[in-house]
């Protein structure tokens, strides 16, 4: 099978899936040229012409339908069957009175045959079919053989140009996708470092009354927190999850994690709230809620928060609420945590985040994740 643009950097599976679809191009070309020939003939066309038109139309429509429901084994039969029909057309055209429109239909079919063999079997196969068509036509009608060579050569060159254009487009798309993937991976790494290592280190720096009253207990708490976080990171590096973890279980584990760091997070879930969220959406809600709780621990001045979950039309709403110091949302510049670890993270799964806060009235972070993933707008 002909490789797109040499196949450099393009997965073989993608090439094998794309090339059979390209065979629709010569089929469509034939049908357009057939419509043009019938338009030229009008209602005064001879019965022989209309017979040729029907015999030309039926196999092309069948071929298009076959390509749409393509399988690797089935595609191997397409060029062979197409070449057989082309031979019948050439032989049939020599048995009837010579007509310019019939010749046009016959040559159009031959052009499509050369293109199909070139697209599905490569340039050598296309050239071989071209030579066979010219040899057969030379035996039957030597006078027009040179013109047929030029016509079929044009079809061969057009097929190669089409393959090159599609190959270049695929390489560009794959390269662009790889760049976007690397950028997304870098952003994910920055976000993970911020949400784990950096947040834990900052929590160590927060002074607590127990530091002076019982320094040994405070030191022990720091060690236990560091040990727990180190174990969590090690497990995430060495083991893949065995299966999806539900949102409810994630939030209970999150509450235990925050309790070890000194924040009591009460999780309230409606009795009838049992949504089947995609793994990505559940993870986004969990990670965003963790970032909101860590912000509560660092900035609110309170050691209590409430996490409530409710099912709404088309998704799940999760709210993190505290009655701490609060802040002026309009005056305060959003940091990395709010923008990347909450707002951007929810946008990536087609959801959104809203931060509500006022000085002295606490903070509320509202997260919404859809039950069906969708591409973010914008």
N, C-alpha and C positions, 0 to 999 in steps of 0.2 A: 504494500500500500504506500502511496506517495506521502512523504512526510511534509507537513506544512513548513515551508521555508527551511527545509533541512531538518526540522524537528528539534533544533537546538533550544534547550530550555523549556520545551513544551512537553507535558506529560503524554505518554503514548495513549493513555485512555482517552484524553481529551481529543487527540488527533483522530482516533478511531471513531469517536462519536461525532465529530464535526464533518469529516469528509463525506460520509453518505448523505448528509443534509445538503452539501454543496451540489450533489447530483440533481437536485431540484432545479438548479439554474438552467441547465440545457433543456429540461422538460418544459419549464415555463417559456423559454425562448421558442421552442417548437410551437407551443400553443399560441403564442402571440403572432408568430409568422403565419400560422395556419389561419388565424382570424383575419390577418391582413390579406391573404390570398383570397379567402371567401368574400371579403368585402370588395375586393377588386372585381371578382367574377360576378357578384350580385346574384339575382335570381335567374340570370340567363346562363349560369354555369351548366356544363354538360353533366349528364348522369354519371359518367366516368369520373369526373372531377369530384362530385359529391361522394361517390363511393370511396375514392382515395382519401377524402377528407375524414370520413367516418372511420376508415381503417387506420388512419393516422391518429385520430382523436382517442379512440378506445384504449390502445396500448399505453399511450402517454398518461392518461388519467389513471389507469391501473398501476403504472409504474410510480406515479406520484404517491398514490395510496400505499403502495408497498414500502416506499422509502420512509413514509411517516411512521409506519409500524416496524421499523428496521430492526433486524437482528444481525449479528456478524455473519451467520451462516446464510441468511437470506440475501444479504447484499451481494454475495459472490455470484448469485444467479442473475442479478439485474443486468450487468454488462453483456453477459452471454445471450440472454433473451433479447436484449436490445439489438445486438449485432445480427441475430437471426432475423428479426423483423426488418432490419435495414436491408439485408440481402433480398428478402421477399419484395420489398418496395422497389429495389433497383430492377429485379427481374420482371416485376409487374409493369413497371413504367415502359419497358422495352416492347411489351406485347400490345400496347394500346397506341393510338394515334398520338404523336408527339404534341404536347401542349406545354406552354411556358409555365402555367400555374402548377401543373402536375410535376414538371421538372423542379419547380421551386419547392414544392412539398417534399419531394424525394431528397433533394440536396439538403434541405433543412434537417431532415431526419438523419442524414449522414453526418452533418455537422454535430448534431447532438450526440450521436454515437461516439465520435472521436472525443468529444468533451467528457462524456461519461467514463470512457476507458482511461482517459488522462487523469481525471479526478480520483477514480477509484483504484486504478492499477499503476499509475505513474506515467511519466513522459514516454519511456520506451514502448509501453503498451499502446499509448495513443498514437505514436508514430507508426507502429506496426498495423494498427487498424486503418490508419490513413493510407498506407501503402496497399493494403488489401482492397480497400474501397476503390482506389484509383485503378488497380490492376483489373478488377472486375468490370469497372465502367469502361476501361479501355477496350476490353474484348467486345462489349456490347455497343458502345458508342464512342469510337476513337476521336471523333471531331471535337468533343468538348472536354477531353481529359485534362488539358492544361488548366482550363478555367476551374475545374473541380479541384485540382491540386492546390491552387491559390485559395479557394474557398475553405477547404479542409485545413490547410495550414493556418489560416486565420483563426479557425476554431481551436486548433492546438495551442497557438500562442495565447489566445484569450484565456484558455483554461489554466495555463501556467501562470499567467498574470493574476488570475483570480486566486489561485493557491498562494502565490507570494503575498498578495495583499491581505488575505485572511491570516496567513502566518504572521506577518508583521503586526497586524492588529492584535492577534492573540498574545504575541510576545510583549507588546506594549501593555496590554491589560494585565498580564501576569506580573510584569515588572512593577506596575503601579500598585497592584494588589499586595505584592511582597513588601513594598515600601510602606504602605498603609498598615500592614500587619506588624512590621517591625516597630513602627511608631506606636501602635496600640500596645504592643508588648512592653515597650519602654515605659509607657504611661502606666500600665498595669503594675510594673515592677516598682515604680516610684510610689504609686498609691499603696501597694502592699507594705513597702518599707515605712511609709508614713503611718499607716494604720496599725502596725504591729510594733516594730522596734522603736521608732521615734516616740510613739504615744506612751509606751511602757517606760522609756527612759525619762520622759517628761513627768510621768506620774511619780517616779522616784524623787524628782526634785521638788514636789509639792510638800510643803511643811505640814505636819499634823501635830495636834496637841500631845499625842502619845510619844512624840519624839523626845520631849523633855521629861515627861512623867515616867516613861518606861522605855529607855533607849534600846535595851536588849530585845524587847518585844517588837519594836519598830524595825530593828535590823533583821529580826527573824521574818517579819512580814515581807520585807524587801527581798530577802533571799528566796522565800517561797514563791513570790510572784515571778522573780527572775527564772527560778527553776521551772515553773509551770509554762512560762512563755518560751523558754528554750526547748522544752519537750514538745510544745505545740509546733514550733517551727521545724524541729527535727522530723516529726511525724509527717508534716506537709511536704517535706523534701524527699523523704524516703518511701512514702506509701501513697498510692492512688486510692481514692475513695472506692469502696466496694459497691456502692449503690447510692442513689439519690437520698438526701436527708431532707425531711419535711421542714417547713418553716417553723412549725410549733416546736419541734425538737431543737432546731437551731437557736430559737429564742431562749429556751430553757437553759441550754448550754451557755449562751451569752450572759444570762442573768448570773449563773454560777461564776463565770469568768470575771464579771464586774464586781461581784461580791468579794472575790479574792483580792481585788484592788481597792476595796473600801467603799464601793457604791452599791446601795441596795436598790436594785431595779425590779419592780413588781411587774410581772407580765400578766396582762388581762386579755383573754381571748374569748370572744363570743361563743356560746355553746354550739350554735349552728354554723360556725365559721370553719369550714373544712375544704378550702379551695385546693384544687390540684394545679399548683403553679409550676411553670417550667423551672428547671434547676437553676438557670441563669437569673430568673426573676427572684426566686427565693434567696439566692446568694446575694443579690444586689440589696434586697431589703435587710438582710442580716448585717451585711458589712456597713451599710449606711446607718442602721440603728446603732451599731457598735461605735461608729465615729461620733454620732450625736451623744451617746452616753459618755464617751470619753471627754467630750467637750464639757458636758455637765460636771464631770469629776474635776476637770481642770479649772473651769471658769465660773461656775454658778455659785460656789460657796455652800452648796447643800450636798448631802450624801444620800439623797433619795430621788428616785425618778420612777415614772410609770410608763410602761410600754403597752399600748393597747392595739389590738388587731381586730378589724372587722371586714367582712366581705361586702363589696359593693358591686354594682353592675359592671361586669367586664373585668374585674380585678380585685385586688386586696389593698386596703388602706392600713398603714401602720403609723401610729403617732407616738412620739417620744415627748413626754411632758415633765418639766420640773418647775418648782416654785422657788428658784434661786434668784440670783442678782439680776439676771436678764441683761439686755443691752439694746441700744438703739440700732435697729437693722439698717436704717437709712444712713446713719453717720458712720457706722463701722465698716471698714474695708474687709471684704470677704477674703479669708485666707485659703491656703491650699486645701485644708480639710473640708470646708463648706463647698468650695467650687468643684474639686475633683473627687473627693471621697464620698460626697453625698449627691450634689446636683448632677454632675457629669455621669456618675455611676448609674443613677436612676434613668437618665436620658438614654443611656446605651441599651437599655432593655425596653425602650418605648414608654417609660413612665415619667414621673416628674417628682420634684421635691419642693416644699414650701417651708420657709423658716419664718416663724412669727415670734417676736420678742419685744419687750419694753422694759426699761430700767425699773427694777423693783418688783416686776410682775412675772418674772420667770420666762421660760422659753418653751416653745412648742415647735417640733419639727414634724411635718406631715409628709409621709411618703406614699406614693401610689404606684403599684406595679400591675400591669395588665396580665390577664390569665393566658393571653396569646401574645407571643413576642411579635414585635413589629419594628420596622426600621425607624430610627428617630428622625423627626422632621427637622430640616435645616442642616 
